[in-house]
Every structure is written in C-alpha cells, then in structure tokens.
Amino acid sequence: MSIILKNVSKLYGLQKALDNVSFEIKTGEIVGFIGPNGAGKSTIMKIITGFIPQSDGEIFVNGKNTNESIIEIKKEIGYLPEHNPLYLDMYVKEYLEYIAGIYKIKNKKQKIIDIIKKLGIDKEQHKKIAALSKGFRQRIGLAQALIHDPKVLILDEPTSGLDPNQIIEIRNIISEVGKEKTIILSTHIMQEVKAICDRIIVINKGKIVADDTTTKIQTHVQNIAQTIIVEFDNEINKQKLENIEGISKVAHLKDNNWLLESNLEKDIRADIFNFAVSNKIAVLSMQKKEKTLEEIFQELTK
C-alpha cells in the first residue's frame, strides 16, 4: 500500500479536527477528498506531508512510519498547498533551480528542462513569477511538486480561482501524471472529482462518511433515495399518490406531472405503474432522476 492511515486523530486545543480516521490508498490511485470547509481535508494532507503531527494514530507512506522516517517520506512526496507559496520576485527557471537544489537532484539541468516541457511553461521560464497569470502560477506550483519525481502527489485545491480553460489544462496535467503516481486531490468542484478521480473519500466534521469509487457512491445513494418523475394522462389526487407504499414525498410539478420520492431499496417504478392501472389512468412517461455529485455531497454531509 502507498498510504495507510490508522485511527488518526488531530486536536487543536479542545477542538477535534480529525476523529479516528482510517483509510488505505494503493499505488497508482487518484483519490478525491471532498467535504465542507473545515471538514479536515487540509489537516489530513498536512499530517501526511509532515507539516503538522497527528495527536493520535499512525501513518505509513510507502511502508515508512511518519513518526520515525518523516525526512525520508518527504523526499517521496510532492505537495501543492491550497495557497500556492511561490517566490514572486524569482524568475521561473531560477525558482525551479532553487527547488531542485533543495532536493539535491542529480542531473538538475536536464530535470528542469524536462519539467518545463511537461508543464508547458517553455515561454514563461524566463519571466518573473509575479508577471504570470494564476493558471501559470499553478503550473509552477505543480512543477515544484513534481521536479524530484515523487511517488506520491498531494494537491490541495489545485484549480482554485482558475478560469474554465485553465481548469481543464490543469486537470489534463494531473490525469497524465496520475498514470504513474499516487495522487490525493482535495477539491470543492464535483465535476473535477468525476473527471479525474478513481475514488472518492467524503469527510465531514473530521470523520469519513463515505469511501468508494465514484460510480459506487452514486449507485449507493440512488438506491437509498429514489426520485421518480412521472406523467399521467389524467388528473390524480395527491393523497392517493402519498398512499403508495414506500412513497416519502409527493410534489406536483405541472399539469399531470408529479415528482415522487422513496427511501425503499427496491425500485418503486413497478408499484407506480400498478397504481396507475388500478386507478384506470395511463402512465405517459416515467423517469428515474439520477442524483448529481453535488446532491450526493449534500446527502452525505448535511
């Protein structure tokens, strides 16, 4: 396993930022951390990278315990914090040479050429970082996180504040890099999770409330909370619809269109059809509404 957390907790005074968190991330996975502000996402990332210590529990990165080998672990991690800390008065190439020197990278000159090409910053390498757009500054942040070829990449809100085109560019870079590294990605953008991540870990109030593939999380929530939109060929009394077994909510949309919700695990569309037959009305259309990731996020964290 690439990253293992065992019963990790973090206290800030009397406030518990993380509460007995455990999970494993395998080599090569791209895992999305999502949760409300203050849920504990950044705290987990800072603990894994060794910026702050945990109050309790154990963390292993590529088999090494953070309590015993944090210097060795830092050599294997690339980290892009939420607020990308760059030296704005330095030139791009100068900054990357500085970072490469910190890591004591062999063949430093070639490594810098390679990372500049990989991140598409050839034309910006002789500019001051202060003169770059937010999108290119994020690329510089990714470059410093990748220059030492880490096995693990931890990205905290990597597309925050970018325009749609810049977001797509950064996503594509992360997806390409993810073919050969383990990546933890924190974000509030649900489309980003769906586009990039193999797996989602949902954190709320310092606890993990969901941990699975994107598809399975969506399927699980669909199964426990169904939303059906149905159109009948004639008027129907709302109370009759409320009396269908398993229906938890009925809302009139327009004309003879209704929204029905159920918390039953079984598919209730057959029951709705049988109800229509018994009431001598026809079903003109019936659609099971799929929940978006945004709606699933609200379900899990409300």
N, C-alpha and C positions, 0 to 999 in steps of 0.2 A: 504493500500500500504506500502511496506517495505522502498522504497527510492523514493523520489519525488524531482525533480529539477524544479524550476520555474524561467524562464528568468535569468539564471545565466550568469554573465559576469566576466571576470578577466583581469585587466590591469596590465602590468609591465611597468611603465612609460607611454610612448605613444603607446606601443605595446599592441594590444588586443589579449590575448591568448585564451580567450573564448568569444563568441559573442552571447548572448541571448539564451543560451542552456536550453532546457526543455525536460524532459522525466520522465517516471514512470517505476519502476521495482517492480514487485509483489513478494511477499514472495515465495520462492522456485524456482525462475527462475535462470538459469545460463546464463548470458548475456556477449557476447564478444564485447569488444571495439577494433575496428581496425581503422587504419588511418596512414598516413605518419609520419615520425619523425617530431616532433614539431607541430603536429595537435591539441594537447590539451588533449590527453588521460590521461597522468600522472597528469596534472593540475587538471582535474576533480576529480581524485582519491584522491589527496592531500586535496582538498577542502572538499570532503565528509568526510574524516577521521579527519578533523580539523587541519591538519598540516599547512595549509595556509588559510586565509579568502578569500571569494569572494569579488569582487568590487561592485557587484550589484546582486540582485535576492535573492531567498530563497531556502533552502534545508531542507527537512524533512526526518529523518531516524526513522522508526517505530513510526511515529506521533510526534516526537520531532524536534523542530527547532534548527538547528546548531548554530544560533545566540544566543539562550537562554539556551540550555542544552548540550553544547558540551562535558562536562565531563561525563554526563550520556550516551551520544551517543558513546563515545569512549569505554565504558565498553561493548557495544553490537557489536563492530566491531573488526574483526581480519584483520590485514593488513600485506601483504608481499610486501615491496617495490621492485623496479627493481633491485637495488643493495643491496642484502640481508645483512643487518648490523648485524653481529654476533661478539661476543667477542671471538676471536680465541684462546686466552690463557685459556679459561674456558673449563672444561670437559662438555660433552653433558648433563649429568644428573644435574650437578651443574648449568648450564645455565638455564635449564628448571625450576629448583627450584627457581632460581632468578626471572624469569619471573612470575612464579606462585605467588611469594611473592609480586610482584608489583601489581598484580590484587587482592591480598588478598583472594585467592581461599581457600574455605573450603575443608577439606579432601584432602589437597595438595598432600600427598604421593600417594594416590590411583589415583588421576588425572594424575600424572606424569607417573605412571605405565601404565595407560590406553592409554595415548597419544603416549608413546614409542612403545607400541604394535601396535596401529593403524597405525603409520607411518613406521613400520618395521625397527626400529633403535635399537632393543634389543642388538645386538652385538656391536654397536657403543657407547652405553650410557656411557661407562667408558673411552672413548677416548677423547683426546683434539680435539676441533672443527678444529683447524689448520691442524690436521692429516687426516681429512676427504676429500673425493672426492667432486667435485662440486655437483654431484647428491645428496649425503647425506647432504651436507650443505643446499641444497634447502629443503630437508625433515625437517631439524632442523628449517628452517625458517617457514615452514608450521606448524610445531609443536607449535612454539611460537605464531603463529597467531590463532591456534585452542584451545590452552590449557584452555582458560577461557570459552569455549563453546559459541562463539559469534553467534548472529543471522544473521549477515552479514559478508561475507568474501570478501576482496578486494585484488586481486592478480595482480601485475604489472609485466608482462613478467616473469611468474613463471618458464618457461622452457628454458630461455635464456642461451645459452652456454652449454646445456646438449647434450649428445650423444643420438642416436635414442632409445636405450633401456631405458635410464634414462627418456627421454621424455614420453615414453609410461607408465612407472611406475608412474610418477607424474600426468599424465592425469588420470590414473585409480583412484588415490587417490582423485583427485579433483571431478571426476564423482561420486564417492562413497559419499563424503562429501556433494555434491550438492543435494542429495536426501532430506536433512533436513535443508538446509540453502539457503539464497540468496547469489549468487556469481556474482561479477563483475570481468571479466578477460580481461586484456589487453595483446595483442599479435600481432606479425607480421606473425605468422605461420598460413596460411589459413587452413591447414589440422587440426590444433588444434581446430579452431573455429567450423569446421564441425563435428569433433569428440565429442566435449564437450558441445557446447553451444546450448541453445534452441532458442536464438535470437541474432541478430547482430545489433550493433549501429556503423555506419561508421561516423567518424569525419574527417573533412578536413578544415584546416585554421580556427579552433575554432568554426566551425558550424557543426551541424548534417546534413549529406547529405542523410542518409538512416537509417531506424529503423524498422526492421521487423524480422520475423522468417527467418532462413537460406534458407528454401525452397522457401518462397515467394519472397525474394530478388533475388534469382536466376531466378525464373519464370518471374519476372517483367523485368529484364534486357534481358532475352531471347526474350520476346515479343516485346521489342522496338528495338532490334538489332539482326536480324536473320542471321545466317551463314549457307549456304547450299552447300554441296559438291555433285556434280552431274557428272555422266559419261555417255556420249552419245556413240552411236555405230558408229558415223561418225564424220568427221571434221565439225566444225561450225565456222562461222565468229564472232570474239569477239564483233564487233559493233552491230551485231544482238542481242547478249545477253544483251548488255548495253541498248538496246531499250525496253526490257521487263519492263512493268510498275512496279515501286517500287524498281527496282534494283539500288543500290547506288554504288556498287563496283563489278568489274569482274576481276578475276585473273586466268591465265592459270597455272595449276599445272603440268600435264604431259599428253602426248598422247591426249586423248579426255576427260580428267578430268578437271573440272572447279570449282573454288570457287566463289560463288555468295553471296553478302550481300544485305540486305534490311532493311530499317528503318520503314517499314509498320507494323502496329499492327497485321494485318491478316497474316495467314500462306500462303506463296507465292509458296509452292510446286505444288499446282494445276495449277498455272499460268505457271510454268516452264514446266510441263507435256504438257499442251495445246500448248505451244510454240513449243515443240518438234514435236507434231502431225502435226501442221500447216506447219512445215518445213520438214516434211517427214523423220524425224530421230527418232530413238528409244532411250529411257532412259534405260540404263543398270543398273544403281544404283543411288539412291538419298538419302542423309543422312543429317539430320539437326544436325549441330555441337553444342553441349552444351558448354556454356562458363564455364570455371573453376572459382573458387572463386578468384584466382589471377587476372584473366581477368576482373571479375566484380569489384574487388577492383580498378583496373586501370581505368575502365569506370567511377566509381563514384568519383575518386579523381584527375583525370588528369586536 
